[in-house]
Amino acid sequence: MDLWIYRACRIHPLTLHVLDDRFTHAGGDWYRRTHGAGFVYTYEVSCMKLDLMSVLSTGVDAIDHQHAELFDRVNKVFDLSGGMPHKEQLGDLIDFLGDYVVKHFKAEEELMKKSAYPGIAAHQELHRAFLGEFTKIKEEFEAKGPGLTLMRNTNKVVVEWLVKHVGIEDRRVGEHLQKKK
C-alpha cells in the first residue's frame, strides 16, 4: 500500500497510526465521517520529517513536484539541525516558505483558471487563510526568534495544511485536471 508517511524527530515525537490510505483526524473524527479512515496523529510535535508518496499525489506533475520541493526543504532543515533548527536555519525555512507559497499558489490558481475549476473561489480562500497563518509565524519569528513554541506552531500549521489541503483539496483539483485532459 502506498502511503504518505510522517517520521517523527526525537523531540516530542509525532504519534501516528496508519489505518489505510485515507485520513482520520485524532481530535475531531470529521475526516472519518467525510473521507473514511486513515491517519491518526497528534500535535505534540516540535519537528518531523515528511515523505510524499503516491497516495497524496494530485496526478499533476507541476503540482506534485512543487509539493516534493517543499518536503525536501523542510526535511533538510531538520536533518541539519538534529530536529530543532537554529535561528538561521529556521529563518531560511521561513524565507523559503514565503517564496514557495506565493509561487505555488499562483501556479495552482492558474491551472484552476485555465481548466474552469468550479471550486476555485473556495480554494483561493483556503490559500489566503494559509497565507494569514504563515504571516503570523513570520511575524512571531521576527519578533521573538526561534523557540519551541514557534517550532510546534509551525509544524502544526504545516502538517494540517499538508494533510487537509494537499491531501484533500489539491487532490480534488488534480482529479478535475485529469478529467479535462
Order of alpha helices (4+ residues) and beta strands (2+ residues): beta-beta-alpha-beta-beta-alpha-alpha-alpha-alpha-alpha
